[in-house]
Amino acid sequence: MFTFKFFVRTDGTPLRVRYVNNRRKAELNLEIPTTARELENAMSDHPSTVNAALARMVRGYTAILKRLQIDLLEEGGRDMDAMDVRDREARLLLPGSGTPEEAAAQEDPLNWERYYERYVESKKNRSYRESCQYTLKKMRELCDGFPNLRFGDITLKWLKDLDERLVECGASRNTRNIHFKNIRTCLNRAIDEELTSSYPFRRFRIKAEETRKRNLPVKELRRLFRYPVEDYQKYYLDYFKLIFMLIGINTIDLFYLTKIEDGRIEYRRAKTHKLYSIKVEPEAMEIIERHRSIDGRGLLDITDRWKDHRGFQKYCNIALKNIGEMKRVGLGGKKIIRPEWPEISTYWARHSWATIAYNDCEVSLDVISQALGHSDGHDMTNIYLDKKLRLIDEANRKVLDWVL
């Protein structure tokens, strides 16, 4: 069975591993500059924090080498030449070695792409997982040599280069901010696992831009509710009204509603996982009855038309944005639309409810925060819960009376 040893020739030269089998020797350059003292400390029982990443890497490589020892014993490879042992190990340890199939199967403990992939797969929240997957897609598109990128390559310059390329692709400041938050969170986990000690975000900042206004004042909201829309738009305008009447419920939560019990809908918000309860006012019930699900998969017929909330939200937003004066021109009767609210979306119902509650109905910020499902830090005793729900119900009734 072959033996192995990690070493460096002189300080600052790459870390190497020496193989000995049947009195023959071979060496493999692991392409990681270090010093003899750092290596000695990393291989000790209690490596220092500075050498934690190197220690983790050496442990990972050691595990791979020991697995190969066992594999060769099982395969009867005792007499394999040391050079052949080295070449086989190179395909496991070094990115880009061997055939594409072998390279895809390799286990480099410091490979950024594979670590990020495993991090994404570990996330249970679907929305966050999809956000991270989109970040991974952009890194693959914009970062040169991304499959072979290692933790040490995530530097301040790398972050700035990625930011510049995202700008060139037209990504907004907030979109870029989301990408870098995803990268930073994953990198923090790698630091916790002692895979790296490098943290370029100490000097890298992206300031979030102020979100533009996304609400309708009461006069505009009344005009929208009464606007003579096209027949197909009536369906989507109904749902915009319903979202507003249910205190700006998110489309994902609306989609997965299943029942009304004791005049209320209760659910756990997909975003915060908090239990949420809303009284269904008569105006909202009228819309619900008009759009109840036929197949019973959910409370509303949007579950009959779409497999998830994304499809519903997409078509609803398109329909809302096309509300406005419409003319047909030419022999084919092509539609020409002048949108009244070209930037509107379902989310505007939530913002509009909060703005009207505060500006027009003098609802306190605390109650508005409670109504929108934000955390308040209070213990959820039954007495407090009853009081909270009563205040929210009163606030919603006040807003609906004022708008309708």
CORZIHU-V562710 format. One record per run of one state. SS is the DSSP state (A for helix, B for strand, O for the rest). FROM is the first residue (numbers start at 1). TO is the last residue. If there is no record, write none. Layout:
ss=SS from=FROM to=TO
ss=SS from=FROM to=TO
This chain:
ss=O from=1 to=2
ss=B from=3 to=7
ss=O from=8 to=13
ss=B from=14 to=21
ss=O from=22 to=23
ss=B from=24 to=33
ss=O from=34 to=35
ss=A from=36 to=42
ss=O from=43 to=48
ss=A from=49 to=75
ss=O from=76 to=81
ss=A from=82 to=93
ss=O from=94 to=99
ss=A from=100 to=105
ss=O from=106 to=110
ss=B from=111 to=111
ss=A from=112 to=121
ss=O from=122 to=125
ss=A from=126 to=142
ss=O from=143 to=145
ss=A from=146 to=148
ss=O from=149 to=149
ss=B from=150 to=150
ss=A from=151 to=153
ss=O from=154 to=155
ss=A from=156 to=168
ss=O from=169 to=172
ss=A from=173 to=192
ss=O from=193 to=199
ss=A from=200 to=202
ss=O from=203 to=217
ss=A from=218 to=226
ss=O from=227 to=230
ss=A from=231 to=245
ss=O from=246 to=250
ss=A from=251 to=255
ss=O from=256 to=260
ss=B from=261 to=261
ss=O from=262 to=263
ss=B from=264 to=268
ss=O from=269 to=274
ss=B from=275 to=279
ss=O from=280 to=281
ss=A from=282 to=290
ss=O from=291 to=291
ss=B from=292 to=292
ss=O from=293 to=299
ss=B from=300 to=300
ss=O from=301 to=301
ss=A from=302 to=305
ss=O from=306 to=308
ss=A from=309 to=321
ss=O from=322 to=323
ss=B from=324 to=329
ss=O from=330 to=333
ss=B from=334 to=339
ss=O from=340 to=346
ss=A from=347 to=359
ss=O from=360 to=364
ss=A from=365 to=371
ss=O from=372 to=381
ss=A from=382 to=403
ss=O from=404 to=404
